[in-house]
Amino acid sequence: AREATLEAMQQNNIRPFDGARDDIEFESISILPKKSKKKKKKKRKKNTDASNEEAVALEEAGPQWKSYGSMKEAISAGWKPGQSFSFVANNLKGQQLQDQDVTGASPIGGGTSLM
C-alpha cells in the first residue's frame, strides 16, 4: 500500500519528501468479504416463489465492502495478499512539481539550423 501511494503521488506530479514513506498512516481499510461456497439448491414447491425472488435479489446485489481501522484487523478478518482492498492514506508530505509538459518546449540553442 505504501508503494502504491508513493506511485500515485508521482503520477500526480508530487515529489514525496525524504522519510515520507515511513510517515504514511493508513485508515479505513476496506476489503471484500470471503467468497462463500454456493450450496446446491433443493427442489421446492411452486408456492415459494416470493422467497426465491428475495434470495435472487440478495445474490444480485453483490458483495459489500467491509471496513476496518487498521491493516492488522483486515488481515485477521481474512484479507490475503493478491486480494483487492481500498484504503485512505493520511500524513502524506510532498512538494507539488511544476507542470512538466514538453509540448511547448524549444530545443537547446534556439532551434536554428545552419544549413
MMTF fields as JSON, N, C-alpha, C and O atoms, coordinates in Angstrom:
{
  "mmtfVersion": "1.0.0",
  "mmtfProducer": "UNKNOWN",
  "numBonds": 459,
  "numAtoms": 460,
  "numGroups": 115,
  "numChains": 1,
  "numModels": 1,
  "chainsPerModel": [1],
  "groupsPerChain": [115],
  "chainIdList": ["A"],
  "bondAtomList": [4, 2, 8, 6, 12, 10, 16, 14, 20, 18, 24, 22, 28, 26, 32, 30, 36, 34, 40, 38, 44, 42, 48, 46, 52, 50, 56, 54, 60, 58, 64, 62, 68, 66, 72, 70, 76, 74, 80, 78, 84, 82, 88, 86, 92, 90, 96, 94, 100, 98, 104, 102, 108, 106, 112, 110, 116, 114, 120, 118, 124, 122, 128, 126, 132, 130, 136, 134, 140, 138, 144, 142, 148, 146, 152, 150, 156, 154, 160, 158, 164, 162, 168, 166, 172, 170, 176, 174, 180, 178, 184, 182, 188, 186, 192, 190, 196, 194, 200, 198, 204, 202, 208, 206, 212, 210, 216, 214, 220, 218, 224, 222, 228, 226, 232, 230, 236, 234, 240, 238, 244, 242, 248, 246, 252, 250, 256, 254, 260, 258, 264, 262, 268, 266, 272, 270, 276, 274, 280, 278, 284, 282, 288, 286, 292, 290, 296, 294, 300, 298, 304, 302, 308, 306, 312, 310, 316, 314, 320, 318, 324, 322, 328, 326, 332, 330, 336, 334, 340, 338, 344, 342, 348, 346, 352, 350, 356, 354, 360, 358, 364, 362, 368, 366, 372, 370, 376, 374, 380, 378, 384, 382, 388, 386, 392, 390, 396, 394, 400, 398, 404, 402, 408, 406, 412, 410, 416, 414, 420, 418, 424, 422, 428, 426, 432, 430, 436, 434, 440, 438, 444, 442, 448, 446, 452, 450, 456, 454],
  "bondOrderList": [1, 1, 1, 1, 1, 1, 1, 1, 1, 1, 1, 1, 1, 1, 1, 1, 1, 1, 1, 1, 1, 1, 1, 1, 1, 1, 1, 1, 1, 1, 1, 1, 1, 1, 1, 1, 1, 1, 1, 1, 1, 1, 1, 1, 1, 1, 1, 1, 1, 1, 1, 1, 1, 1, 1, 1, 1, 1, 1, 1, 1, 1, 1, 1, 1, 1, 1, 1, 1, 1, 1, 1, 1, 1, 1, 1, 1, 1, 1, 1, 1, 1, 1, 1, 1, 1, 1, 1, 1, 1, 1, 1, 1, 1, 1, 1, 1, 1, 1, 1, 1, 1, 1, 1, 1, 1, 1, 1, 1, 1, 1, 1, 1, 1],
  "groupList": [{"groupName": "ALA", "atomNameList": ["N", "CA", "C", "O"], "elementList": ["N", "C", "C", "O"], "formalChargeList": [0, 0, 0, 0], "bondAtomList": [1, 0, 2, 1, 3, 2], "bondOrderList": [1, 1, 2], "singleLetterCode": "A", "chemCompType": "L-PEPTIDE LINKING"}, {"groupName": "ARG", "atomNameList": ["N", "CA", "C", "O"], "elementList": ["N", "C", "C", "O"], "formalChargeList": [0, 0, 0, 0], "bondAtomList": [1, 0, 2, 1, 3, 2], "bondOrderList": [1, 1, 2], "singleLetterCode": "R", "chemCompType": "L-PEPTIDE LINKING"}, {"groupName": "GLU", "atomNameList": ["N", "CA", "C", "O"], "elementList": ["N", "C", "C", "O"], "formalChargeList": [0, 0, 0, 0], "bondAtomList": [1, 0, 2, 1, 3, 2], "bondOrderList": [1, 1, 2], "singleLetterCode": "E", "chemCompType": "L-PEPTIDE LINKING"}, {"groupName": "THR", "atomNameList": ["N", "CA", "C", "O"], "elementList": ["N", "C", "C", "O"], "formalChargeList": [0, 0, 0, 0], "bondAtomList": [1, 0, 2, 1, 3, 2], "bondOrderList": [1, 1, 2], "singleLetterCode": "T", "chemCompType": "L-PEPTIDE LINKING"}, {"groupName": "LEU", "atomNameList": ["N", "CA", "C", "O"], "elementList": ["N", "C", "C", "O"], "formalChargeList": [0, 0, 0, 0], "bondAtomList": [1, 0, 2, 1, 3, 2], "bondOrderList": [1, 1, 2], "singleLetterCode": "L", "chemCompType": "L-PEPTIDE LINKING"}, {"groupName": "MET", "atomNameList": ["N", "CA", "C", "O"], "elementList": ["N", "C", "C", "O"], "formalChargeList": [0, 0, 0, 0], "bondAtomList": [1, 0, 2, 1, 3, 2], "bondOrderList": [1, 1, 2], "singleLetterCode": "M", "chemCompType": "L-PEPTIDE LINKING"}, {"groupName": "GLN", "atomNameList": ["N", "CA", "C", "O"], "elementList": ["N", "C", "C", "O"], "formalChargeList": [0, 0, 0, 0], "bondAtomList": [1, 0, 2, 1, 3, 2], "bondOrderList": [1, 1, 2], "singleLetterCode": "Q", "chemCompType": "L-PEPTIDE LINKING"}, {"groupName": "ASN", "atomNameList": ["N", "CA", "C", "O"], "elementList": ["N", "C", "C", "O"], "formalChargeList": [0, 0, 0, 0], "bondAtomList": [1, 0, 2, 1, 3, 2], "bondOrderList": [1, 1, 2], "singleLetterCode": "N", "chemCompType": "L-PEPTIDE LINKING"}, {"groupName": "ILE", "atomNameList": ["N", "CA", "C", "O"], "elementList": ["N", "C", "C", "O"], "formalChargeList": [0, 0, 0, 0], "bondAtomList": [1, 0, 2, 1, 3, 2], "bondOrderList": [1, 1, 2], "singleLetterCode": "I", "chemCompType": "L-PEPTIDE LINKING"}, {"groupName": "PRO", "atomNameList": ["N", "CA", "C", "O"], "elementList": ["N", "C", "C", "O"], "formalChargeList": [0, 0, 0, 0], "bondAtomList": [1, 0, 2, 1, 3, 2], "bondOrderList": [1, 1, 2], "singleLetterCode": "P", "chemCompType": "L-PEPTIDE LINKING"}, {"groupName": "PHE", "atomNameList": ["N", "CA", "C", "O"], "elementList": ["N", "C", "C", "O"], "formalChargeList": [0, 0, 0, 0], "bondAtomList": [1, 0, 2, 1, 3, 2], "bondOrderList": [1, 1, 2], "singleLetterCode": "F", "chemCompType": "L-PEPTIDE LINKING"}, {"groupName": "ASP", "atomNameList": ["N", "CA", "C", "O"], "elementList": ["N", "C", "C", "O"], "formalChargeList": [0, 0, 0, 0], "bondAtomList": [1, 0, 2, 1, 3, 2], "bondOrderList": [1, 1, 2], "singleLetterCode": "D", "chemCompType": "L-PEPTIDE LINKING"}, {"groupName": "GLY", "atomNameList": ["N", "CA", "C", "O"], "elementList": ["N", "C", "C", "O"], "formalChargeList": [0, 0, 0, 0], "bondAtomList": [1, 0, 2, 1, 3, 2], "bondOrderList": [1, 1, 2], "singleLetterCode": "G", "chemCompType": "PEPTIDE LINKING"}, {"groupName": "SER", "atomNameList": ["N", "CA", "C", "O"], "elementList": ["N", "C", "C", "O"], "formalChargeList": [0, 0, 0, 0], "bondAtomList": [1, 0, 2, 1, 3, 2], "bondOrderList": [1, 1, 2], "singleLetterCode": "S", "chemCompType": "L-PEPTIDE LINKING"}, {"groupName": "LYS", "atomNameList": ["N", "CA", "C", "O"], "elementList": ["N", "C", "C", "O"], "formalChargeList": [0, 0, 0, 0], "bondAtomList": [1, 0, 2, 1, 3, 2], "bondOrderList": [1, 1, 2], "singleLetterCode": "K", "chemCompType": "L-PEPTIDE LINKING"}, {"groupName": "VAL", "atomNameList": ["N", "CA", "C", "O"], "elementList": ["N", "C", "C", "O"], "formalChargeList": [0, 0, 0, 0], "bondAtomList": [1, 0, 2, 1, 3, 2], "bondOrderList": [1, 1, 2], "singleLetterCode": "V", "chemCompType": "L-PEPTIDE LINKING"}, {"groupName": "TRP", "atomNameList": ["N", "CA", "C", "O"], "elementList": ["N", "C", "C", "O"], "formalChargeList": [0, 0, 0, 0], "bondAtomList": [1, 0, 2, 1, 3, 2], "bondOrderList": [1, 1, 2], "singleLetterCode": "W", "chemCompType": "L-PEPTIDE LINKING"}, {"groupName": "TYR", "atomNameList": ["N", "CA", "C", "O"], "elementList": ["N", "C", "C", "O"], "formalChargeList": [0, 0, 0, 0], "bondAtomList": [1, 0, 2, 1, 3, 2], "bondOrderList": [1, 1, 2], "singleLetterCode": "Y", "chemCompType": "L-PEPTIDE LINKING"}],
  "groupTypeList": [0, 1, 2, 0, 3, 4, 2, 0, 5, 6, 6, 7, 7, 8, 1, 9, 10, 11, 12, 0, 1, 11, 11, 8, 2, 10, 2, 13, 8, 13, 8, 4, 9, 14, 14, 13, 14, 14, 14, 14, 14, 14, 14, 1, 14, 14, 7, 3, 11, 0, 13, 7, 2, 2, 0, 15, 0, 4, 2, 2, 0, 12, 9, 6, 16, 14, 13, 17, 12, 13, 5, 14, 2, 0, 8, 13, 0, 12, 16, 14, 9, 12, 6, 13, 10, 13, 10, 15, 0, 7, 7, 4, 14, 12, 6, 6, 4, 6, 11, 6, 11, 15, 3, 12, 0, 13, 9, 8, 12, 12, 12, 3, 13, 4, 5],
  "groupIdList": [1, 2, 3, 4, 5, 6, 7, 8, 9, 10, 11, 12, 13, 14, 15, 16, 17, 18, 19, 20, 21, 22, 23, 24, 25, 26, 27, 28, 29, 30, 31, 32, 33, 34, 35, 36, 37, 38, 39, 40, 41, 42, 43, 44, 45, 46, 47, 48, 49, 50, 51, 52, 53, 54, 55, 56, 57, 58, 59, 60, 61, 62, 63, 64, 65, 66, 67, 68, 69, 70, 71, 72, 73, 74, 75, 76, 77, 78, 79, 80, 81, 82, 83, 84, 85, 86, 87, 88, 89, 90, 91, 92, 93, 94, 95, 96, 97, 98, 99, 100, 101, 102, 103, 104, 105, 106, 107, 108, 109, 110, 111, 112, 113, 114, 115],
  "secStructList": [7, 2, 2, 2, 2, 2, 2, 2, 2, 2, 2, 6, 6, 3, 3, 3, 7, 6, 6, 2, 2, 2, 2, 7, 3, 3, 3, 3, 3, 3, 3, 7, 7, 7, 7, 7, 7, 7, 7, 7, 7, 7, 7, 7, 7, 4, 4, 4, 2, 2, 2, 2, 2, 2, 2, 2, 2, 2, 2, 2, 2, 7, 7, 7, 7, 3, 3, 3, 1, 1, 2, 2, 2, 2, 2, 2, 6, 6, 7, 7, 6, 6, 1, 7, 3, 3, 3, 3, 3, 3, 7, 7, 7, 3, 3, 3, 7, 7, 7, 7, 7, 7, 6, 6, 7, 7, 7, 6, 6, 6, 6, 7, 7, 7, 7],
  "xCoordList": [0.824, 0.0, 0.87, 0.515, 1.996, 2.879, 3.439, 3.484, 3.864, 4.422, 3.364, 3.661, 2.134, 1.054, 0.745, 0.444, 0.817, 0.565, 1.658, 1.361, 2.913, 4.016, 3.963, 4.259, 3.591, 3.462, 2.346, 2.497, 1.239, 0.138, 0.572, 0.161, 1.386, 1.889, 2.755, 2.629, 3.622, 4.494, 3.685, 4.011, 2.639, 1.811, 1.057, 0.652, 0.864, 0.186, 1.177, 0.813, 2.421, 3.486, 3.723, 3.892, 3.735, 4.056, 5.277, 5.255, 6.351, 7.563, 7.505, 7.48, 7.482, 7.431, 8.724, 9.812, 8.592, 9.767, 10.511, 9.956, 11.779, 12.566, 11.892, 11.481, 11.778, 11.162, 9.644, 9.004, 9.053, 7.589, 7.018, 5.899, 7.785, 7.315, 7.048, 6.099, 7.889, 7.745, 6.616, 6.085, 6.246, 5.251, 3.817, 2.882, 3.629, 2.283, 1.46, 1.921, 0.231, -0.698, -1.898, -2.405, -2.348, -3.487, -4.682, -4.571, -5.827, -7.075, -8.134, -8.005, -9.135, -10.315, -9.955, -10.219, -9.356, -9.039, -10.304, -10.923, -10.685, -11.891, -11.512, -10.684, -12.128, -11.878, -13.21, -14.243, -13.154, -14.325, -14.401, -13.363, -15.587, -15.7, -15.306, -15.27, -15.019, -14.658, -15.812, -16.983, -15.459, -16.489, -17.015, -16.25, -18.319, -18.906, -19.181, -19.507, -19.045, -19.302, -20.802, -21.582, -21.187, -22.609, -23.098, -22.451, -24.258, -24.87, -25.765, -26.305, -25.91, -26.802, -28.231, -28.622, -28.999, -30.396, -31.239, -31.089, -32.111, -33.042, -34.293, -34.651, -34.942, -36.187, -37.25, -37.407, -37.973, -39.014, -40.347, -40.428, -41.348, -42.689, -42.858, -42.114, -43.803, -44.044, -44.599, -44.585, -45.075, -45.688, -44.654, -45.052, -43.371, -42.345, -41.693, -40.507, -42.418, -41.868, -41.393, -40.364, -42.089, -41.719, -40.379, -39.557, -40.144, -38.877, -37.723, -36.607, -37.965, -36.928, -36.538, -35.358, -37.495, -37.212, -36.332, -35.44, -36.579, -35.762, -34.338, -33.392, -34.17, -32.829, -32.063, -30.871, -32.737, -32.091, -31.697, -30.625, -32.525, -32.225, -30.996, -30.188, -30.839, -29.666, -28.407, -27.362, -28.469, -27.302, -26.882, -25.687, -27.847, -27.543, -26.961, -26.282, -27.207, -26.712, -25.189, -24.59, -24.555, -23.105, -22.561, -23.298, -21.275, -20.67, -20.49, -20.235, -20.624, -20.448, -19.047, -18.582, -18.382, -17.063, -17.201, -18.139, -16.266, -16.247, -15.037, -13.937, -15.235, -14.172, -13.589, -14.293, -12.277, -11.545, -10.645, -10.282, -10.293, -9.496, -8.02, -7.343, -7.504, -6.079, -5.878, -6.778, -4.685, -4.374, -4.341, -4.691, -3.93, -3.902, -5.305, -5.502, -6.287, -7.674, -8.181, -8.895, -7.811, -8.248, -7.629, -8.287, -6.369, -5.695, -6.333, -6.546, -6.638, -7.26, -8.683, -9.203, -9.321, -10.674, -10.672, -11.729, -9.48, -9.415, -8.773, -8.747, -8.247, -7.594, -6.273, -5.543, -5.975, -4.716, -4.078, -4.79, -2.75, -2.086, -2.653, -2.906, -2.841, -3.407, -4.877, -5.41, -5.541, -6.95, -7.071, -6.18, -8.17, -8.416, -8.676, -9.248, -8.242, -8.555, -8.518, -7.934, -9.136, -9.195, -8.766, -9.0, -8.135, -7.664, -7.626, -7.687, -7.526, -7.357, -5.996, -5.714, -5.145, -3.805, -3.776, -4.273, -3.192, -3.054, -1.596, -0.749, -1.317, 0.01, 1.011, 2.162, 0.557, 1.425, 2.056, 1.371, 3.356, 4.044, 4.873, 5.638, 4.699, 5.439, 5.36, 4.723, 6.018, 6.061, 5.443, 5.8, 4.507, 3.891, 4.928, 5.492, 5.175, 6.137, 5.446, 4.234, 6.238, 5.697, 5.28, 5.804, 4.35, 3.87, 5.056, 5.765, 5.266, 6.421, 6.022, 6.583, 5.065, 4.614, 5.653, 6.042, 6.107, 7.177, 6.652, 7.455, 5.368, 4.827, 5.241, 5.429, 5.389, 5.753, 7.221, 7.614, 8.038, 9.45, 10.21, 9.913, 11.192, 12.025, 13.339, 13.807, 13.942, 15.186, 16.328, 16.27, 17.352, 18.519, 19.21, 19.349, 19.631, 20.334, 19.382, 19.804, 18.133, 17.205, 16.546, 15.617, 16.993, 16.347, 16.649, 15.934, 17.686, 18.029, 19.023, 19.887, 18.896, 19.834, 20.722, 20.314, 21.916, 22.884, 22.801, 23.444, 22.08, 22.004, 20.999, 20.829],
  "yCoordList": [-1.187, 0.0, 1.254, 2.266, 1.181, 2.345, 2.638, 3.793, 1.598, 1.781, 2.315, 3.174, 1.818, 2.296, 3.763, 4.522, 4.163, 5.549, 6.456, 7.522, 6.05, 6.859, 6.943, 7.992, 5.858, 5.862, 6.81, 7.527, 6.82, 7.73, 9.184, 10.045, 9.46, 10.816, 11.235, 12.356, 10.351, 10.665, 10.884, 11.768, 10.097, 10.259, 11.577, 12.063, 12.158, 13.446, 14.598, 15.652, 14.403, 15.415, 15.928, 17.129, 15.022, 15.364, 14.545, 13.315, 15.248, 14.568, 14.39, 15.377, 13.125, 12.903, 13.356, 13.207, 13.905, 14.308, 13.076, 11.979, 13.272, 12.176, 11.701, 12.517, 10.426, 9.862, 9.846, 9.437, 10.279, 10.299, 8.894, 8.684, 7.932, 6.546, 6.033, 5.285, 6.442, 5.967, 6.679, 6.14, 7.889, 8.686, 8.434, 8.934, 7.666, 7.436, 6.636, 5.633, 7.102, 6.401, 5.951, 6.71, 4.735, 4.195, 4.072, 3.596, 4.51, 4.427, 3.82, 3.846, 3.298, 2.811, 1.866, 2.153, 0.747, -0.271, -1.078, -1.61, -1.168, -1.896, -3.092, -2.99, -4.228, -5.439, -6.075, -5.813, -6.915, -7.704, -8.9, -9.456, -9.312, -10.487, -11.752, -11.772, -12.786, -14.063, -14.565, -14.377, -15.204, -15.781, -17.044, -17.927, -17.113, -18.31, -19.327, -18.976, -20.566, -21.628, -21.738, -21.689, -21.888, -22.0, -23.384, -24.396, -23.394, -24.662, -25.135, -24.333, -26.417, -26.969, -26.626, -26.706, -26.244, -25.894, -27.161, -28.055, -27.187, -28.309, -27.939, -26.765, -28.931, -28.671, -28.306, -28.973, -27.242, -26.776, -26.736, -26.83, -26.599, -26.492, -25.146, -24.207, -25.049, -23.84, -22.711, -21.568, -22.955, -21.93, -20.991, -19.988, -21.257, -20.45, -19.461, -19.166, -18.949, -18.004, -16.72, -16.178, -16.222, -14.967, -15.104, -14.191, -16.22, -16.396, -16.57, -16.135, -17.194, -17.342, -15.987, -15.751, -15.099, -13.778, -12.978, -12.252, -13.106, -12.406, -12.936, -12.154, -14.231, -14.83, -14.414, -14.115, -14.392, -13.976, -12.51, -12.146, -11.663, -10.243, -10.029, -9.146, -10.812, -10.692, -11.112, -10.486, -12.15, -12.605, -11.59, -11.404, -10.928, -9.967, -8.675, -7.951, -8.369, -7.136, -7.124, -6.049, -8.273, -8.351, -8.224, -7.893, -8.485, -8.413, -6.967, -6.078, -6.747, -5.426, -5.33, -6.262, -4.196, -3.973, -3.819, -3.186, -4.401, -4.262, -3.427, -3.653, -2.463, -1.544, -1.918, -2.389, -1.697, -1.977, -0.786, -0.025, -0.633, 0.501, 0.396, 1.417, -0.812, -0.982, -2.183, -3.0, -2.264, -3.378, -4.699, -5.746, -4.655, -5.88, -6.447, -7.661, -5.555, -6.01, -6.625, -7.628, -6.022, -6.547, -7.915, -8.802, -8.086, -9.379, -10.442, -11.571, -10.085, -11.066, -11.398, -12.461, -10.487, -10.738, -11.604, -12.036, -11.862, -12.777, -12.238, -12.945, -11.005, -10.481, -11.206, -11.474, -11.52, -12.177, -11.42, -10.792, -11.462, -10.779, -11.237, -12.422, -10.283, -10.561, -10.216, -10.093, -10.057, -9.68, -8.16, -7.431, -7.7, -6.262, -5.666, -6.312, -4.415, -3.681, -2.196, -1.772, -1.421, 0.017, 0.634, 0.058, 1.809, 2.417, 3.927, 4.472, 4.593, 6.042, 6.286, 5.791, 7.055, 7.355, 8.786, 9.708, 8.959, 10.279, 10.552, 9.663, 11.807, 12.243, 12.111, 11.727, 12.435, 12.413, 13.784, 14.804, 13.802, 15.075, 15.027, 14.092, 16.064, 16.138, 17.534, 18.422, 17.715, 19.022, 18.909, 18.023, 19.818, 19.857, 20.373, 21.451, 19.59, 19.984, 20.817, 20.723, 21.632, 22.414, 21.462, 20.353, 21.886, 21.065, 20.725, 21.62, 19.46, 19.016, 18.663, 17.741, 19.384, 19.151, 19.729, 20.887, 18.949, 19.378, 19.742, 19.885, 19.894, 20.175, 21.554, 21.73, 22.53, 23.878, 24.196, 25.356, 23.213, 23.441, 23.71, 23.135, 24.591, 24.863, 24.1, 23.891, 23.681, 22.934, 23.811, 25.038, 23.164, 23.872, 24.579, 24.002, 25.799, 26.557, 27.373, 27.92, 27.482, 28.327, 27.662, 28.227, 26.482, 25.741, 26.218, 25.849, 27.032, 27.462, 26.496, 25.957, 26.286, 25.386, 26.187, 27.233, 25.717, 26.423, 26.006, 26.64, 25.025, 24.552, 25.268, 24.97],
  "zCoordList": [0.0, 0.0, 0.0, -0.605, 0.674, 0.707, -0.683, -1.105, -1.389, -2.727, -3.682, -4.513, -3.577, -4.443, -4.159, -5.08, -2.908, -2.539, -3.087, -3.626, -2.957, -3.48, -5.005, -5.577, -5.659, -7.116, -7.55, -8.539, -6.828, -7.147, -6.98, -7.759, -5.988, -5.787, -6.98, -7.472, -7.442, -8.572, -9.844, -10.636, -10.049, -11.237, -11.234, -12.29, -10.059, -9.937, -9.752, -9.23, -10.177, -10.106, -8.69, -8.478, -7.73, -6.347, -5.95, -5.993, -5.562, -5.128, -3.621, -2.885, -3.141, -1.688, -1.014, -1.571, 0.176, 0.946, 1.438, 1.491, 1.799, 2.372, 3.65, 4.475, 3.816, 5.007, 4.955, 5.924, 3.849, 3.745, 3.78, 4.248, 3.286, 3.257, 4.67, 4.903, 5.599, 6.976, 7.726, 8.697, 7.282, 7.994, 7.546, 8.169, 6.475, 5.955, 6.961, 7.505, 7.196, 8.088, 7.266, 6.44, 7.483, 6.754, 7.68, 8.81, 7.178, 7.931, 7.037, 5.813, 7.609, 6.899, 5.756, 4.588, 6.109, 5.117, 4.837, 5.76, 3.57, 3.179, 2.328, 1.422, 2.629, 1.859, 1.488, 2.103, 0.465, 0.102, 1.032, 1.391, 1.431, 2.297, 1.534, 0.304, 2.283, 1.672, 0.813, 1.144, -0.291, -1.141, -0.477, -0.088, -0.358, 0.242, -0.857, -1.99, -0.498, -1.455, -1.658, -0.707, -2.918, -3.219, -2.853, -3.124, -2.232, -1.853, -2.982, -3.744, -3.076, -4.085, -3.706, -2.542, -4.716, -4.461, -4.456, -5.288, -3.496, -3.42, -4.193, -4.293, -4.726, -5.436, -4.414, -3.391, -4.708, -3.791, -4.52, -5.745, -3.738, -4.3, -4.987, -4.705, -5.862, -6.624, -5.776, -6.233, -4.593, -3.747, -3.124, -2.531, -3.222, -2.562, -3.525, -3.375, -4.492, -5.46, -4.795, -5.198, -3.811, -3.142, -2.424, -2.488, -1.747, -1.041, -2.026, -1.741, -3.17, -4.198, -4.777, -5.036, -4.982, -5.525, -4.57, -5.009, -3.27, -2.292, -2.292, -2.203, -2.389, -2.399, -3.646, -3.573, -4.785, -6.031, -5.958, -6.441, -5.374, -5.238, -4.361, -4.648, -3.306, -2.446, -3.178, -2.997, -3.998, -4.743, -5.795, -6.027, -6.437, -7.481, -6.926, -7.654, -5.664, -5.067, -5.016, -5.013, -4.975, -4.944, -3.54, -2.61, -3.381, -2.052, -1.598, -2.41, -0.314, 0.274, 0.885, 1.541, 0.664, 1.237, 2.749, 3.234, 3.486, 4.943, 5.326, 4.821, 6.214, 6.607, 7.96, 8.853, 8.089, 9.329, 9.637, 8.74, 10.89, 11.325, 11.013, 10.896, 10.875, 10.594, 9.675, 9.479, 9.124, 8.229, 9.01, 8.465, 10.263, 11.067, 11.249, 11.202, 11.459, 11.607, 10.306, 10.326, 9.172, 7.87, 7.6, 7.055, 7.979, 7.784, 8.661, 8.22, 9.904, 10.793, 10.352, 10.689, 9.593, 9.092, 7.839, 7.379, 7.281, 6.15, 4.89, 3.883, 4.895, 3.707, 3.503, 4.457, 2.24, 1.891, 0.738, -0.045, 0.612, -0.499, -1.843, -2.059, -2.724, -4.03, -4.127, -5.23, -2.995, -2.996, -3.076, -2.64, -3.632, -3.732, -2.36, -1.482, -2.19, -0.973, -1.282, -2.28, -0.43, -0.581, 0.744, 1.806, 0.678, 1.916, 1.783, 0.681, 2.926, 2.994, 3.624, 4.715, 2.932, 3.43, 3.959, 3.311, 5.134, 5.759, 6.058, 5.975, 6.411, 6.811, 5.665, 5.874, 4.446, 3.279, 3.111, 3.17, 2.902, 2.744, 1.471, 1.237, 0.654, -0.589, -1.164, -0.598, -2.301, -2.943, -4.33, -5.106, -4.641, -5.962, -6.952, -6.767, -8.01, -9.025, -10.094, -10.293, -10.774, -11.881, -12.993, -13.095, -13.816, -14.926, -15.827, -16.288, -16.073, -16.849, -18.274, -18.867, -18.822, -20.185, -21.143, -20.996, -22.115, -23.009, -24.395, -25.318, -24.58, -25.909, -26.403, -27.606, -25.529, -25.949, -25.742, -25.866, -25.433, -25.158, -26.45, -27.497, -26.353, -27.53, -27.382, -26.263, -28.499, -28.42, -27.918, -27.996, -27.407, -26.892, -28.066, -29.145, -27.858, -28.904, -29.749, -30.768, -29.379, -30.102, -31.285, -31.862, -31.668, -32.737, -34.133, -35.064, -34.324, -35.675, -36.283, -35.592, -37.552, -38.236, -39.157, -39.661, -39.382, -40.205, -41.668, -42.506, -41.997, -43.374, -44.179, -45.361]
}
